[in-house]
Every structure is written in C-alpha cells, then in structure tokens.
Amino acid sequence: MKRTALAGLFMSAAMLTSPVFAADNNLCTSKLQELEAKVNSLPATSANAPEIRRLLASAKASQAANDEKKCATEATQALSMAN
C-alpha cells in the first residue's frame, strides 16, 4: 500500500512539473512571434528600432541555445520598448 501511494505521488509530481517547462517554451515562442510582427511594422525613423532588433536577435539566439527564460525576458523587454 505504501509503495502504491509513493508511486502515485511521484507520478503526480512529474505530471504537474512538465507543463511548467512547456509554458516557458510557449511563452518564448509567442513573445518572439509578437515581437517579429512589431518589428516588421516599426517605422524606419523609430529611435528604439536598433535596440529592439538587437534584443530580437538575442532572444532568437537564446531560444536556439534552449535558454527559454532568457528568450522570454529579452522578447518582453523589446516589446515594452516597441510600445
């Protein structure tokens, strides 16, 4: 009985933690898509355009390096500058 309860607890913990990692990846991906749309619609005379494009490139590099947290942070920062 104890083994079954313990196994159930481990399985529950594993199932609850897996969506957290998927959420980071989805957040990074969605923020990058939103940022790319903003960058494509930026006016050429925008003062923040070079910094926003730099952050976009850095976020893409972070995503390629599987650093989803850094990717989401940089993309969010760039989005706040674009608004």
Summary of the structure (lengths in Angstrom):
residues: 83
radius of gyration: 18.6
end to end distance: 57.3
largest distance: 69.3
contacts: 218
relative contact order: 0.15
helix: 84%
strand: 0%
